[in-house]
Amino acid sequence: MRNTAKITTAVLAAGTLTLGLSACGSDQDSASDTSGPLVVAASPTPHAEILDYVKDNLAKDAGLDLEVKEFTDYVTPNTATEDGSVGANYFQTQPYLDDFNKKNGTHIVSVVDVHLEPLGLYSHKVKKADDLKSGATVAVPNDTVNEGRALQLLAANGIIGLKDGVGTAATPADITKNPKNLEFKELEAAQTPRSLDDVDAAVVNGNYAIEADLKPAEDALVLESAKGNPNSNLLAVKEGHEDDPRVTKLAKLLNSPEVKKFIEDKYAGAVLPSF
């Protein structure tokens, strides 16, 4: 059994952002004491699983005392890192982090890229993307970054066309070519795999694909590539803590050959090393 503290959205949601940011500057937080364990906030799959592998197999020999805390939302890990409740987090991409910092006034910075959870287009109704019928409904994540990624995936595979330069800020309003007259259903990212019986196809994040027993390398009609992809998941800390010796040790371990092999063996293409 993993020795991991699990923290749920229900427990932490009330007042998290306000309370977290108001605690900035505390000298008694876990991040300021570099002699104690490095506490890392992480999503359960695959982030906490990768960290647990590091903790159980690599950390001791590297002289790293590592503690993993699981969070089921995409807000608390950053606010906890900002207020010093945790020393680092591992759950997000650079575009998401940039957007979060801009909207919330936080000061979280990237340390090292670790892995990509490739978005894929899945369907219970067709075997190939070309088989989507005219007027088909495609579910996409409704958050800013992942919706843009989903549309970029479709554009990269010639399914739609997008305005130049829209990047991960793309929305259906930026579609310039739609030869199949596809209709887009915007859903929370976690809901996209559950929608597959109700829509013709859905773009699903890699971590949710794993949880839904989808195998991206086998089941996806089209799939993101790791090469040159700006959406790698990363280890992040509050600005000023990049040189914490515990953080530098963890960064090195997360980019080690051992972790690369663990990711490749365990996730079989659902998660791809970014190093």
Salt bridges, closest charged atoms under 4 A:
ASP52 OD2 - ARG2 NH1 3.07
GLU70 OE2 - ARG2 NH1 3.22
GLU82 OE2 - HIS107 ND1 2.83
ASP99 OD2 - LYS103 NZ 3.17
GLU117 OE2 - HIS47 NE2 3.12
GLU117 OE2 - HIS115 NE2 2.86
ASP174 OD1 - LYS163 NZ 3.72
ASP197 OD1 - HIS124 ND1 2.82
GLU224 OE1 - ARG149 NH2 2.48
ASP244 OD2 - ARG246 NH2 2.68
ASP265 OD2 - LYS261 NZ 2.59
